[in-house]
């Protein structure tokens, strides 16, 4: 799963006021363990969050194990 979360007005973290949001990638790995990664983005438009996009592919490669809790992804019917 991957999604874009936009920053609200006045909530852009320093030092880069050009950031518009964050892309979050999470993988429900079942018995092999869950992973999560995120990256701030400064796109003028909502970035491509499809699982095959270069941005998300890069996040998959740098994803870290979830050490507490878990991620459950349930497809829509």
Rosetta blueprint (number, residue, H / E / L):
1 X L
2 X E
3 X E
4 X E
5 X E
6 X E
7 X L
8 X L
9 X L
10 X L
11 X L
12 X L
13 X L
14 X L
15 X L
16 X L
17 X L
18 X L
19 X L
20 X L
21 X E
22 X E
23 X E
24 X E
25 X E
26 X E
27 X E
28 X L
29 X L
30 X H
31 X H
32 X H
33 X L
34 X L
35 X E
36 X E
37 X E
38 X E
39 X E
40 X E
41 X E
42 X L
43 X L
44 X L
45 X L
46 X L
47 X L
48 X L
49 X L
50 X L
51 X L
52 X L
53 X L
54 X H
55 X H
56 X H
57 X H
58 X H
59 X H
60 X H
61 X H
62 X H
63 X L
64 X E
65 X E
66 X L
67 X L
68 X L
69 X L
70 X L
71 X L
72 X L
73 X L
74 X L
75 X L
76 X L
77 X L
